[in-house]
Amino acid sequence: MKANIENTALLTNQKKPILIAGPCSAETEQQVITTAKSIAAVDKNIIYRAGIWKPRTRPNAFEGIGRIGLNWLQKVTVETGLRTATEVATAEHVEECLRAGIHLLWIGARTTVNPFSVQEIAEALRGTDIPVLVKNPVTPDLQLWIGAFERLYKCGVTRLGAIHRGFHSHNITPFRNDPMWNLAIDLKTSCPDLPIICDPSHICGSRELIPYIAQKAMDMDMQGLMIETHCMPDIAWSDAKQQITPSALKQLLDSLVIRKSRPSEPVSVSQLDSLRNRIDKTDDELLHLLMNRMKVSEQIGTYKRTNNITILQSNRWEELLSNRMEAGAIMGLSEDFVRQLYLLIHEESIRKQDAIMNLST
């Protein structure tokens, strides 16, 4: 189901990729201005970000410099011409930023999880034309993410965009937050007009991985990047390990390969359409095969019901999964893909057999 969100331009005259860079936190006036000047030397079109209020897990951590930091961001625009952006978590934050002339606001992952907080921010933004980005919630909840956009949109906030910053996960990965690219794809499917900006800094948690995720985001056709950049990242007051220097930012941007969303040559378009038609035909065949498989599962369910046999046969399931993964590897399919595919197939088979078991006699 598509969400009822229609987008105007998120940022006027902003070419792809939209670039947002700056320190995790505004720490001192000198740090803010020095970093901004170095970033402006990289590209005047970059939007300068700096956290003014920082929601932290523990109260003894640095929670942001507060209101005075907005004065420093104003000075950034005067001295460098860069537009500015910061995170808001309350209506008061919104009002302070609007008075200070901040150019772009974003709602953080910890705030997105709370509909009451999002609604409060949306009401404070009513009647304004400022662009607003919404980071994905900490947990992988697509509806919660979409709900935040809907709350803003209903209050008349139409210049909206998403920030994909990864999700908390118990899986062991090399990243601070699991990218879970499928959820970003699902958001794009539900809200096709919504620009999505990737935050490699928070996905990675370490500066070494940022170039890889930045390129991956571009290859996934995301509209921009938010990269934490600090003049002296090793001594940053927050998230030091995931910030890069302005010179490293330039190197990263110079190395990015920006690919087209679609081919421009008629011959290339025809070739792509031909390949897509083959995919469509194969998908139709695949769905018919799955339908036939489920019909057999229903027949097995009927047999089990008639003969008073339990639905789950653990030994059979383990043997089937092992055999399919082995066969998949021979065919060049990844182990994880085959496992996840058959977990879904098995879940649907169990559901169908359970429905048969519970038929009234």
Secondary structure, DSSP 8 states (H G I E B T S, - for coil): ---S-----SSTT--SSEEEEE-SB---HHHHHHHHHHHHHH-TT-EEE-BSS---SSTTS-----THHHHHHHHHHHHH---EEEEE-SHHHHHHHHHHT-SEEEE-HHHHT-HHHHHHHHHHHTT----EEEE--SS--HHHHHHHHHHHHHTT---EEEEE--B--SS--SSSSB--HHHHHHHHHHSTT--EEE-HHHHHSSGGGHHHHHHHHHHTT-SEEEEEB-SSGGG-SS-GGG-B-HHHHHHHHHH-----SS--SHHHHHHHHHHHHHHHHHHHHHHHHHHHHHHHHHHHHHHHHHTT--S--HHHHHHHHHHHHHHHHHTT--HHHHHHHHHHHHHHHHHHHHHHHT---
